[in-house]
Amino acid sequence: MRKRFLWLGLFAFVGMSSGLVSMPGWLATRAAAQSQDDVESKKIVPYVPTPQEVVDRMLELAQVKKGDVVYDLGSGDGRIVVTAAKKYGVKAIGFEIDPERIRESHENIRKAGVGHLVEIRQQDIRTVDLSPASVLTMYLLPEVNLMLRPNIWSQMKPGSRVVSHDFDMGDWKPLKTVELKDNSTWGHTLYLWRVEAKK
Ligand SMILES: C[S@@+](CC[C@H](N)C(=O)[O-])C[C@H]1O[C@@H](n2cnc3c(N)ncnc32)[C@H](O)[C@@H]1O
C-alpha cells in the first residue's frame, strides 16, 4: 500500500516537472498567489514613477558618459535605464521585484530599441552587488537609502556617482542638490554624491 503511494507521488512529481502532466487549476492558482505574496513581502518601497523630465535631469546631474554602467535600484517601468541607454549609449541595469513592472520595462526596452544595452533583473535591491556600477540612481525611501549606504560605500569604486530622487542619505552630505518642477509644476529634489576613495 505504502509502496503504491510512493509510486503515485513519484509519477506526479516527474509528470508535473517534465510538463507531461499539467498542474491542476486550483494548484496553479495557489502557486500564483503564493508567488505574489513573496513579491509583496519583499517590496519595501511602493511604485511611484519619476516623471520623464526628472529622469532626464537625474542622468544629467550624474554626468553620464560613454563607458559608464548605470544601475537603477527599484527600477519600476524601466524608464531610467532605457533613457540612459538611449541618450548616452551606455549599459544600464534595472533591479525590480514586481513582475508587472518588469513586463512594462521589457515593453519600454522593446519600443526604445535598446535591448542590446539594457537588462532588467528580478532581484531584491538589498542583495545587489553594486561594484560593477559607476552610476547609481534611486527613488526609494529615506530609511532604505540609509540601509543601502554601507553597500554603496564599500562596493562602488571611487568616482562613482549616486543620484537620489527626493530622499537624502542622512549625514552623507551631497555634492549638489537641485530643486526642480515637473511639467505639472510638482516640486522635486535631486541629490548627487560622489563615492570617495576608501581611507
Ligand atoms: C518609487 S518606485 C521608483 C521606480 C523608478 N526607479 C523610477 O524612479 O521611476 C520604487 C520601485 O522599487 C520597487 N521595489 C520595492 N521593493 C523592492 C525590492 N526589495 N527589490 C527590488 N525592487 C523593489 C517597487 O516595485 C517600485 O517599482
The ligand as an SDF file (V2000), in Angstrom:
LIG
                    3D

 27 29  0  0  0  0  0  0  0  0999 V2000
    9.3650   54.6710   -6.1420 C   0  0  0  0  0  0  0  0  0  0  0  0
    9.4700   53.3760   -7.3530 S   0  0  0  0  0  0  0  0  0  0  0  0
   10.7540   54.0000   -8.4100 C   0  0  0  0  0  0  0  0  0  0  0  0
   10.6700   53.4750   -9.8330 C   0  0  0  0  0  0  0  0  0  0  0  0
   11.7490   54.0380  -10.7770 C   0  0  0  0  0  0  0  0  0  0  0  0
   13.0750   53.8730  -10.2520 N   0  0  0  0  0  0  0  0  0  0  0  0
   11.5010   55.4950  -11.0460 C   0  0  0  0  0  0  0  0  0  0  0  0
   12.2000   56.3390  -10.4310 O   0  0  0  0  0  0  0  0  0  0  0  0
   10.5900   55.8060  -11.8440 O   0  0  0  0  0  0  0  0  0  0  0  0
   10.2680   52.0770   -6.4110 C   0  0  0  0  0  0  0  0  0  0  0  0
   10.3000   50.7080   -7.0800 C   0  0  0  0  0  0  0  0  0  0  0  0
   11.0160   49.8130   -6.2370 O   0  0  0  0  0  0  0  0  0  0  0  0
   10.4470   48.5120   -6.3560 C   0  0  0  0  0  0  0  0  0  0  0  0
   10.8260   47.7440   -5.1770 N   0  0  0  0  0  0  0  0  0  0  0  0
   10.3270   47.8360   -3.9200 C   0  0  0  0  0  0  0  0  0  0  0  0
   10.9490   46.9930   -3.0850 N   0  0  0  0  0  0  0  0  0  0  0  0
   11.8880   46.3480   -3.8220 C   0  0  0  0  0  0  0  0  0  0  0  0
   12.8690   45.3510   -3.5060 C   0  0  0  0  0  0  0  0  0  0  0  0
   13.0110   44.8590   -2.2620 N   0  0  0  0  0  0  0  0  0  0  0  0
   13.6730   44.9220   -4.5070 N   0  0  0  0  0  0  0  0  0  0  0  0
   13.5260   45.4010   -5.7900 C   0  0  0  0  0  0  0  0  0  0  0  0
   12.6220   46.3360   -6.1340 N   0  0  0  0  0  0  0  0  0  0  0  0
   11.8070   46.8140   -5.1730 C   0  0  0  0  0  0  0  0  0  0  0  0
    8.9520   48.7970   -6.4600 C   0  0  0  0  0  0  0  0  0  0  0  0
    8.2570   47.7040   -7.0300 O   0  0  0  0  0  0  0  0  0  0  0  0
    8.9390   50.0670   -7.3210 C   0  0  0  0  0  0  0  0  0  0  0  0
    8.8020   49.7560   -8.6790 O   0  0  0  0  0  0  0  0  0  0  0  0
  1  2  1  0
  2  3  1  0
  2 10  1  0
  3  4  1  0
  4  5  1  0
  5  6  1  0
  5  7  1  0
  7  8  2  0
  7  9  1  0
 10 11  1  0
 11 12  1  0
 11 26  1  0
 12 13  1  0
 13 14  1  0
 13 24  1  0
 14 15  1  0
 14 23  1  0
 15 16  2  0
 16 17  1  0
 17 18  1  0
 17 23  2  0
 18 19  1  0
 18 20  2  0
 20 21  1  0
 21 22  2  0
 22 23  1  0
 24 25  1  0
 24 26  1  0
 26 27  1  0
M  CHG  2   2   1   9  -1
M  END
$$$$
